[in-house]
Amino acid sequence: MWREKLYRILPFRGESIRVRSCEKNDAGLITKLNNDPCTRKYLGGPLGTTLESTQSKIFETHEDTLYIIETYDGRQVGYTGFLENNHTDGIDILIVISPKFKRKQIGREVLDLMVQTWKSLFPYKTIAVTTRIDNIPAIKLLEGYGFVRKGEYKDRQVNHAIYNIT
């Protein structure tokens, strides 16, 4: 049910970015970001690393929960999504920003947009974000936004921190 509600209000619009539905031709961007050494070290493989595996993952499991982040002049800067996570009680927000667009407050704007969108549709559900415990930029962003660390878990030999906001 939550997927249908989200799909009806796309695209989400922020001050300097918009978030639109992911399409099959966006798999190249996602694959490129997943393979970039700067982002790869924090991802741990949530989506495919080849074009074919990315397309398969997007359209088999994440078709209506994965979105592309663009500037208003059409430059693709990353992707985001709402994902179900077995390690949290709520919905998990995924944000991946191209290294070329880091330190421009885009991550914070996307986080704000995703949190506000989720809260407007489902005010009673918890929002969770998980991140690797060594992803200091993400931890600073989450804590600065008001997320509170609620625990940890290990996945693929990597420790992750769980952050919640209500």
C-alpha positions, 0 to 999 in steps of 0.5 A: 500500500505504501508503494502505491501512495508514493507513486501517485505523488512523484516527482518530489520537488526540493529547492534545488533538486527533484526526485523522479521515478527510476526508469530502465535507462537509469540503470547505467547511472546506478551501475556507475555510482555503485562501481565508483570507488568513493561510493562503493566502499559504503554500499556493500552491494545493495544493487547490481554492479553490472548493467544487466544485474542492476536492471534486473534488481531494479525491475524485480525488487525495487521498481516502485521504490527507487528514484533518480535525483536530478538538478532542475537543469537535468543533471543526474546526481544520484539515486534514493529510495525507500527500502524494507530492511530486516534489521529495522522496525521501519522503512529504510531510506537509501541515498547515494550521491555522485562524488562530483556533487558531494558537499553541496547540501544535496544529500541533506535536501534529499534526506529532508524531502524523503523524510517529509514525504514519508511523514506526510503519507505515513505519520505513524510509521518509523523512519530508519536509516542504516549506514556503515559505522565507518561512513562518517559523512552519512552519520554526521548528516543523520545526527545533524538532521535529528536521527538517533542511533538505536543499535547496530547489526553485522551484514556481510562482515560489515558493522552497520548503525541503525538510526531512527527518527519519528 
